[in-house]
Amino acid sequence: MRKGAVLKLGLVVLVAGLAVYAGSRTWSSQPVKPAEIVPPQTETAAPAVYRISGTILDHNNSPLSGVGVVFNFRGGLFGKTTTNENGHYFQEGFSSGAYTLTASRPGFAAQSQTVVVTGADTAADFQLKALVYSVSGTATTPDGSAIPEAMVTLDDPAGSSTATDGEGRYYFADLTPRAYVLAVSKPGSVAETKRIDIIDADISVDVMLQPVICSVSGTVTASDGTPLGLAKIEFNGSKYLETAADNKGYYFAGGLPSGTYVITASKDGYVSEAKTIDIMDPTVAVDFALAVPTRTMWGVVTASDGTALAGVAIEINGPVWNQTTTRNTGDYHVEALLPGAYTVTASKPGYMEQTRTMEISTQDAGCDFVLPVRTYTISGIAATADGAPVPEVKLEFNGPVWAEVATDYSGRYSKGELPPGTYTVTTTRAGFVPKSQTVVIADLDVALDVVLNVLEVQ
């Protein structure tokens, strides 16, 4: 027995004896009942306590700091703590029993679990799933028109990007709560960026893109490179604008909102040229080379009797040289002739060549021909055998045509306008023997001398 316990016991006995004595004024012969001895009390030991600790990760297995952990025991709050930068937490003072732990952090789904402490420190880990939301919206022009195929990006770790649909709409899903930068761009428009904060709900963000203000410049020349001063240039598109080239053919147009334009260059005496251009950059160069308008010459070639002549060669000389031949119907036509004066020649073997002068200006031109059959001449001298000329000799020509002629005082003759062919030439004169000869006219004049024999009188 400890020394303290013996001392206490002695004091109790002494006090009990004194009490008996003080309570009795006379001595009694009855024996005195001894005081009851109380056994010594032992000290009660404090209950054992333990620790609960653990790690909290996100869905990517990365530590989560700032997660609140609440400990409940039998329906009441027992304690709470917060994870550090490594995702760790701990709490002490737990006796044996079942505890409900709840881990929560903004942007993540809260999670609870029951932990039973049974005479030792206990570990309880969590993995919280991030809450995800969406961002959607529409990209439009200042007048409210939808902008399709605009590029939309988010500065999230995945580098998310998409393009607006035909109605200018875009959509991003599975976005965790945090701040983002939304960027929208399209060629021809000023790019737009917006900061957006996703907290605890889906959000809608519309974007209006302003057009880039552009300028267009260039030169207007003829097809041969000659500058065309005062040529008119018209712009039809997001804005209508008209300007003119200077004396060097240079033009400039500014203040044009980006977009698709039809740009037309024109000048009197030249063929206008139109170009469809997507003007998206701040500066754009567009040149024009205007062609001189061309015309067509057409016509029909016939013989003197009105018969259509096929295969007639048509040669055209002027600002443009060209040639063609007539068809079976006798017609022809030649295109791409520049305005100006032309010499037109129609020719065919066996026919007289014909030439005409034509002026082509702003209209197509018709040029018909009537080709006479080409004729030739038979000529010569009628003389006696000794060379003496014989005047007044009659010569008859029988062939494709019939003709006659007489020699002059010198015995000479000439008969023209004879078409090609075979002729019988008969010579007659009083006092001379008649004579016949065959002559063929091909494509040249024919020389035919006649020797006459004196007719002998019987």
C-alpha positions as CSV (number, residue, x, y, z in Angstrom):
1,M,0.0,0.0,0.0
2,R,1.2,3.4,-0.9
3,K,2.4,5.8,1.9
4,G,-0.4,8.2,1.1
5,A,-3.0,5.6,1.5
6,V,-1.7,4.5,5.0
7,L,-1.8,8.1,6.2
8,K,-5.4,8.5,5.0
9,L,-6.4,5.3,6.8
10,G,-4.9,6.4,10.1
11,L,-6.7,9.8,10.0
12,V,-10.0,8.1,9.4
13,V,-9.6,5.8,12.5
14,L,-8.5,8.7,14.7
15,V,-11.4,10.8,13.6
16,A,-13.9,8.0,14.2
17,G,-12.5,7.4,17.7
18,L,-12.8,11.0,18.6
19,A,-16.3,11.1,17.4
20,V,-17.3,8.3,19.7
21,Y,-15.6,9.9,22.6
22,A,-17.1,13.3,22.1
23,G,-20.6,11.9,21.7
24,S,-20.5,10.1,25.1
25,R,-20.6,12.1,28.3
26,T,-20.2,9.0,30.5
27,W,-18.2,6.0,30.2
28,S,-20.2,3.0,29.0
29,S,-19.5,-0.6,29.8
30,Q,-20.6,-1.5,26.3
31,P,-17.8,-2.2,24.0
32,V,-17.2,0.5,21.3
33,K,-17.9,-0.5,17.7
34,P,-14.9,0.2,15.6
35,A,-15.2,2.6,12.6
36,E,-15.8,1.1,9.2
37,I,-12.7,1.1,7.1
38,V,-13.2,2.6,3.6
39,P,-11.0,1.0,0.9
40,P,-8.8,3.5,-0.9
41,Q,-10.0,5.0,-4.3
42,T,-7.9,4.6,-7.4
43,E,-7.4,7.4,-10.1
44,T,-9.5,7.0,-13.5
45,A,-7.2,7.1,-16.7
46,A,-8.1,9.6,-19.5
47,P,-9.7,7.9,-22.6
48,A,-7.3,7.3,-25.6
49,V,-7.6,9.7,-28.7
50,Y,-6.6,9.2,-32.3
51,R,-6.0,11.0,-35.6
52,I,-7.8,10.9,-38.9
53,S,-5.8,12.1,-42.0
54,G,-5.8,11.7,-45.7
55,T,-5.2,13.1,-49.2
56,I,-7.8,14.6,-51.5
57,L,-7.2,14.5,-55.3
58,D,-9.2,15.7,-58.3
59,H,-10.4,13.5,-61.2
60,N,-6.9,13.9,-62.8
61,N,-5.2,12.6,-59.7
62,S,-3.8,16.1,-59.0
63,P,-3.8,17.3,-55.3
64,L,-6.6,19.6,-54.3
65,S,-5.8,22.4,-51.9
66,G,-8.4,24.4,-50.0
67,V,-10.8,21.5,-49.7
68,G,-13.0,21.8,-46.5
69,V,-13.3,18.6,-44.6
70,V,-16.1,18.4,-42.0
71,F,-16.2,15.7,-39.3
72,N,-19.6,14.7,-37.8
73,F,-20.2,12.4,-34.8
74,R,-23.6,11.1,-33.9
75,G,-25.3,13.9,-36.0
76,G,-23.3,16.7,-34.5
77,L,-20.3,18.7,-35.7
78,F,-17.1,17.3,-34.2
79,G,-14.6,19.4,-36.1
80,K,-13.4,20.7,-39.5
81,T,-10.2,21.4,-41.3
82,T,-8.8,22.3,-44.8
83,T,-6.3,20.6,-47.2
84,N,-2.9,22.2,-47.7
85,E,-1.2,22.8,-51.1
86,N,-0.4,19.1,-51.3
87,G,-4.0,18.0,-50.8
88,H,-3.3,16.7,-47.3
89,Y,-5.4,17.1,-44.2
90,F,-5.5,15.8,-40.6
91,Q,-7.5,16.2,-37.4
92,E,-6.8,14.9,-33.9
93,G,-8.8,14.1,-30.8
94,F,-10.9,11.2,-32.1
95,S,-11.9,8.4,-29.7
96,S,-13.1,5.1,-31.0
97,G,-16.3,5.3,-32.9
98,A,-17.9,6.0,-36.3
99,Y,-17.5,9.4,-37.9
100,T,-19.0,10.9,-41.1
101,L,-16.4,12.9,-43.1
102,T,-17.6,15.3,-45.9
103,A,-15.1,16.9,-48.4
104,S,-16.2,19.9,-50.5
105,R,-14.7,22.7,-52.6
106,P,-16.4,25.1,-55.0
107,G,-16.4,23.6,-58.5
108,F,-16.3,20.1,-57.3
109,A,-19.0,17.7,-56.3
110,A,-19.0,17.2,-52.5
111,Q,-18.3,13.7,-51.3
112,S,-18.9,11.9,-47.9
113,Q,-17.7,8.7,-46.3
114,T,-18.0,7.0,-42.9
115,V,-14.8,6.4,-41.1
116,V,-14.6,4.0,-38.1
117,V,-11.9,4.6,-35.6
118,T,-10.9,1.4,-33.7
119,G,-8.0,2.0,-31.4
120,A,-5.6,3.5,-34.0
121,D,-5.1,6.5,-36.3
122,T,-7.2,6.1,-39.4
123,A,-6.7,7.3,-43.0
124,A,-9.5,8.5,-45.3
125,D,-8.7,9.6,-48.8
126,F,-11.1,11.4,-51.3
127,Q,-11.2,11.9,-55.1
128,L,-13.5,14.8,-56.0
129,K,-15.1,15.0,-59.4
130,A,-15.0,18.5,-60.9
131,L,-18.3,20.1,-61.8
132,V,-18.4,20.9,-65.6
133,Y,-20.4,23.5,-67.5
134,S,-20.8,24.8,-71.0
135,V,-20.3,28.1,-72.9
136,S,-22.3,28.9,-76.0
137,G,-23.2,31.9,-78.0
138,T,-23.6,33.5,-81.5
139,A,-21.2,35.6,-83.6
140,T,-22.8,38.4,-85.6
141,T,-22.0,41.5,-87.6
142,P,-23.1,44.9,-86.4
143,D,-26.3,44.6,-88.4
144,G,-27.2,41.3,-86.7
145,S,-26.3,39.0,-89.5
146,A,-24.9,35.7,-88.5
147,I,-21.2,35.0,-89.1
148,P,-20.6,31.4,-90.2
149,E,-17.2,29.7,-90.1
150,A,-15.8,32.1,-87.5
151,M,-13.0,30.5,-85.5
152,V,-13.7,30.4,-81.7
153,T,-11.1,29.4,-79.2
154,L,-10.8,29.0,-75.4
155,D,-7.5,29.2,-73.5
156,D,-8.2,25.9,-71.6
157,P,-5.4,23.3,-71.2
158,A,-6.7,21.4,-74.2
159,G,-6.7,24.4,-76.5
160,S,-10.3,24.0,-77.4
161,S,-11.5,25.5,-80.7
162,T,-14.5,25.3,-82.9
163,A,-16.1,27.1,-85.8
164,T,-19.5,28.8,-85.9
165,D,-22.2,27.0,-87.8
166,G,-24.3,28.4,-90.6
167,E,-26.3,30.5,-88.1
168,G,-23.2,31.8,-86.4
169,R,-23.5,29.6,-83.3
170,Y,-20.7,27.9,-81.3
171,Y,-20.7,25.6,-78.2
172,F,-18.1,24.3,-75.7
173,A,-18.9,21.6,-73.2
174,D,-17.2,20.0,-70.2
175,L,-15.6,23.2,-68.9
176,T,-14.5,23.3,-65.3
177,P,-15.1,26.4,-63.2
178,R,-12.5,29.1,-63.7
179,A,-11.7,32.2,-65.7
180,Y,-11.3,31.8,-69.5
181,V,-10.4,34.0,-72.4
182,L,-12.8,33.5,-75.4
183,A,-11.4,34.6,-78.8
184,V,-13.5,34.9,-82.0
185,S,-11.9,35.7,-85.4
186,K,-12.6,35.5,-89.1
187,P,-10.8,36.9,-92.1
188,G,-12.2,40.3,-92.9
189,S,-13.3,41.0,-89.3
190,V,-11.6,42.6,-86.3
191,A,-10.9,39.7,-83.9
192,E,-12.7,40.0,-80.5
193,T,-11.7,38.5,-77.1
194,K,-13.7,38.3,-73.9
195,R,-12.9,37.2,-70.4
196,I,-15.5,34.8,-69.0
197,D,-15.9,33.3,-65.5
198,I,-17.5,30.0,-65.1
199,I,-18.6,29.5,-61.5
200,D,-21.5,27.2,-61.0
201,A,-23.7,27.3,-64.2
202,D,-23.7,27.2,-68.0
203,I,-23.2,30.6,-69.6
204,S,-24.0,32.3,-72.9
205,V,-21.6,34.8,-74.5
206,D,-22.5,36.5,-77.8
207,V,-19.8,38.2,-79.8
208,M,-20.2,41.0,-82.4
209,L,-17.4,41.3,-84.9
210,Q,-16.6,44.6,-86.6
211,P,-15.6,44.5,-90.3
212,V,-12.0,45.4,-91.2
213,I,-12.0,48.7,-93.1
214,C,-10.1,48.1,-96.3
215,S,-8.7,50.0,-99.3
216,V,-8.4,48.8,-102.9
217,S,-6.0,50.2,-105.5
218,G,-4.7,49.2,-108.9
219,T,-4.3,50.2,-112.5
220,V,-6.6,50.1,-115.5
221,T,-5.0,49.6,-118.9
222,A,-5.8,48.5,-122.4
223,S,-5.0,44.9,-123.3
224,D,-1.7,46.2,-124.8
225,G,-0.7,47.9,-121.5
226,T,-1.7,51.4,-122.5
227,P,-2.9,53.3,-119.3
228,L,-6.6,54.2,-119.5
229,G,-7.1,57.5,-117.8
230,L,-10.6,58.4,-116.6
231,A,-11.7,54.8,-116.6
232,K,-14.6,54.3,-114.1
233,I,-14.3,51.8,-111.3
234,E,-17.5,50.8,-109.4
235,F,-17.6,48.8,-106.1
236,N,-20.8,46.9,-105.3
237,G,-20.8,44.9,-102.0
238,S,-20.9,45.8,-98.4
239,K,-20.8,49.4,-99.6
240,Y,-21.3,51.1,-103.0
241,L,-18.5,53.3,-104.1
242,E,-17.4,54.8,-107.4
243,T,-14.1,56.3,-108.4
244,A,-12.0,57.0,-111.6
245,A,-8.5,56.3,-112.7
246,D,-6.0,59.2,-113.2
247,N,-4.1,59.9,-116.4
248,K,-1.7,57.1,-115.6
249,G,-4.6,54.6,-115.1
250,Y,-4.1,54.4,-111.3
251,Y,-7.1,54.3,-109.0
252,F,-7.6,54.1,-105.2
253,A,-10.7,53.5,-103.1
254,G,-10.7,53.6,-99.3
255,G,-13.2,53.2,-96.4
256,L,-14.5,49.8,-97.7
257,P,-15.9,47.5,-95.0
258,S,-14.6,44.0,-95.6
259,G,-16.7,41.6,-97.6
260,T,-17.4,40.3,-101.1
261,Y,-17.5,43.0,-103.8
262,V,-18.1,43.0,-107.6
263,I,-15.6,45.5,-108.9
264,T,-16.3,46.8,-112.5
265,A,-13.9,48.8,-114.6
266,S,-15.3,50.5,-117.7
267,K,-14.4,53.1,-120.4
268,D,-16.0,54.1,-123.6
269,G,-14.6,52.2,-126.6
270,Y,-13.5,49.2,-124.4
271,V,-15.1,46.1,-123.1
272,S,-16.0,46.5,-119.4
273,E,-14.5,44.0,-117.0
274,A,-16.0,42.8,-113.7
275,K,-14.3,40.9,-111.0
276,T,-15.7,39.3,-107.9
277,I,-13.2,39.8,-105.0
278,D,-13.3,38.8,-101.3
279,I,-11.8,41.9,-99.7
280,M,-10.6,40.8,-96.3
281,D,-7.2,42.4,-95.8
282,P,-6.6,46.1,-95.0
283,T,-5.1,46.7,-98.4
284,V,-5.9,44.8,-101.6
285,A,-4.6,45.3,-105.2
286,V,-6.9,44.7,-108.2
287,D,-5.7,45.5,-111.7
288,F,-7.8,45.6,-114.9
289,A,-6.8,45.2,-118.6
290,L,-9.7,46.2,-120.8
291,A,-10.0,44.8,-124.3
292,V,-11.2,46.8,-127.3
293,P,-14.6,45.5,-128.3
294,T,-14.5,43.2,-131.3
295,R,-17.0,42.9,-134.1
296,T,-18.1,40.3,-136.7
297,M,-18.1,40.7,-140.5
298,W,-20.5,38.5,-142.4
299,G,-21.7,38.2,-146.0
300,V,-22.8,36.0,-148.9
301,V,-20.9,35.5,-152.2
302,T,-22.8,34.6,-155.4
303,A,-22.1,34.4,-159.1
304,S,-23.5,36.9,-161.6
305,D,-26.6,34.7,-162.0
306,G,-27.2,34.5,-158.3
307,T,-25.8,31.1,-157.7
308,A,-24.2,30.7,-154.3
309,L,-20.5,30.2,-154.6
310,A,-18.8,27.8,-152.1
311,G,-15.0,27.8,-151.4
312,V,-14.6,31.5,-152.1
313,A,-11.5,32.8,-150.3
314,I,-12.3,35.9,-148.1
315,E,-9.3,37.9,-147.0
316,I,-9.7,40.8,-144.5
317,N,-6.9,43.3,-144.0
318,G,-7.1,46.2,-141.5
319,P,-6.5,46.5,-137.7
320,V,-6.8,42.7,-137.7
321,W,-5.9,40.3,-140.5
322,N,-8.0,37.3,-141.0
323,Q,-9.2,35.0,-143.7
324,T,-11.9,32.4,-144.2
325,T,-13.8,30.6,-147.0
326,T,-17.5,30.5,-147.9
327,R,-19.6,27.5,-147.1
328,N,-21.8,25.6,-149.5
329,T,-24.5,28.2,-149.1
330,G,-22.0,30.9,-150.1
331,D,-22.0,32.6,-146.7
332,Y,-19.1,33.5,-144.4
333,H,-18.5,35.3,-141.1
334,V,-15.3,36.4,-139.3
335,E,-15.2,37.3,-135.6
336,A,-12.9,39.2,-133.3
337,L,-12.4,42.2,-135.6
338,L,-11.3,45.4,-134.0
339,P,-13.0,48.7,-135.0
340,G,-11.4,50.4,-138.1
341,A,-11.2,50.4,-141.8
342,Y,-10.8,47.1,-143.7
343,T,-10.1,46.0,-147.2
344,V,-12.1,42.8,-148.0
345,T,-11.2,40.7,-151.0
346,A,-13.2,37.7,-152.4
347,S,-11.5,35.4,-154.9
348,K,-12.2,32.1,-156.6
349,P,-10.6,30.4,-159.6
350,G,-12.6,31.0,-162.7
351,Y,-14.2,34.2,-161.3
352,M,-13.2,37.8,-161.3
353,E,-11.7,38.9,-158.0
354,Q,-13.6,41.5,-156.1
355,T,-12.4,44.0,-153.5
356,R,-14.4,46.2,-151.2
357,T,-13.5,48.7,-148.4
358,M,-15.5,48.4,-145.1
359,E,-15.6,50.5,-142.0
360,I,-16.3,48.6,-138.7
361,S,-17.2,50.8,-135.7
362,T,-19.7,49.9,-133.0
363,Q,-21.7,47.4,-135.0
364,D,-21.1,44.2,-136.8
365,A,-20.8,44.7,-140.6
366,G,-22.2,42.9,-143.6
367,C,-20.2,42.6,-146.8
368,D,-21.7,40.7,-149.8
369,F,-20.0,39.9,-153.1
370,V,-21.2,39.1,-156.7
371,L,-18.3,37.5,-158.6
372,P,-18.5,37.6,-162.4
373,V,-17.1,34.6,-164.2
374,R,-13.5,35.4,-165.1
375,T,-13.2,36.1,-168.9
376,Y,-10.2,36.1,-171.2
377,T,-9.2,37.5,-174.6
378,I,-8.3,35.8,-177.9
379,S,-6.4,38.1,-180.1
380,G,-4.1,38.0,-183.1
381,I,-3.4,38.9,-186.8
382,A,-5.0,37.6,-190.0
383,A,-2.5,37.6,-192.8
384,T,-1.7,35.9,-196.0
385,A,1.0,33.3,-196.4
386,D,3.5,36.0,-197.4
387,G,2.6,38.1,-194.4
388,A,0.3,40.6,-195.9
389,P,-2.4,41.7,-193.3
390,V,-5.9,41.0,-194.3
391,P,-8.5,43.4,-193.1
392,E,-12.2,42.8,-192.6
393,V,-11.8,39.1,-191.8
394,K,-14.7,37.7,-189.9
395,L,-13.9,35.5,-186.9
396,E,-16.6,33.5,-185.1
397,F,-16.0,31.9,-181.7
398,N,-18.1,28.9,-180.7
399,G,-17.7,27.5,-177.2
400,P,-19.1,28.3,-173.7
401,V,-20.4,31.5,-175.4
402,W,-20.8,32.6,-179.0
403,A,-19.0,35.7,-180.3
404,E,-17.7,37.3,-183.4
405,V,-15.2,40.0,-184.4
406,A,-13.6,41.4,-187.5
407,T,-10.0,42.3,-188.2
408,D,-9.1,46.0,-188.6
409,Y,-7.3,47.6,-191.4
410,S,-4.0,46.2,-190.1
411,G,-5.4,42.7,-189.9
412,R,-5.5,42.7,-186.1
413,Y,-8.4,41.5,-184.0
414,S,-9.2,41.1,-180.3
415,K,-12.2,39.5,-178.6
416,G,-12.5,39.7,-174.9
417,E,-15.0,38.5,-172.2
418,L,-14.7,34.9,-173.2
419,P,-15.1,32.5,-170.2
420,P,-12.7,29.6,-169.9
421,G,-13.4,26.6,-172.2
422,T,-12.8,25.1,-175.6
423,Y,-13.7,27.3,-178.6
424,T,-13.9,26.7,-182.4
425,V,-12.6,29.7,-184.2
426,T,-13.8,30.0,-187.8
427,T,-12.3,32.6,-190.1
428,T,-14.0,33.8,-193.3
429,R,-13.5,36.5,-195.9
430,A,-14.4,36.8,-199.5
431,G,-11.6,35.7,-201.7
432,F,-10.0,33.5,-199.1
433,V,-10.4,29.9,-198.1
434,P,-12.5,29.6,-194.8
435,K,-10.5,28.2,-191.9
436,S,-11.4,26.6,-188.5
437,Q,-9.2,26.1,-185.5
438,T,-9.7,24.8,-181.9
439,V,-8.6,27.0,-179.0
440,V,-8.7,26.2,-175.3
441,I,-9.0,29.0,-172.8
442,A,-7.8,27.9,-169.3
443,D,-6.7,30.8,-167.1
444,L,-4.8,33.0,-169.5
445,D,-5.5,35.1,-172.6
446,V,-4.8,33.3,-175.9
447,A,-2.9,34.6,-178.9
448,L,-4.2,33.2,-182.2
449,D,-2.8,34.3,-185.6
450,V,-4.6,33.2,-188.7
451,V,-2.9,32.5,-192.1
452,L,-5.4,32.9,-194.9
453,N,-5.0,31.2,-198.3
454,V,-6.3,33.0,-201.4
455,L,-9.2,31.2,-202.9
456,E,-8.3,30.1,-206.4
457,V,-10.9,30.8,-209.1
458,Q,-11.7,27.7,-211.2
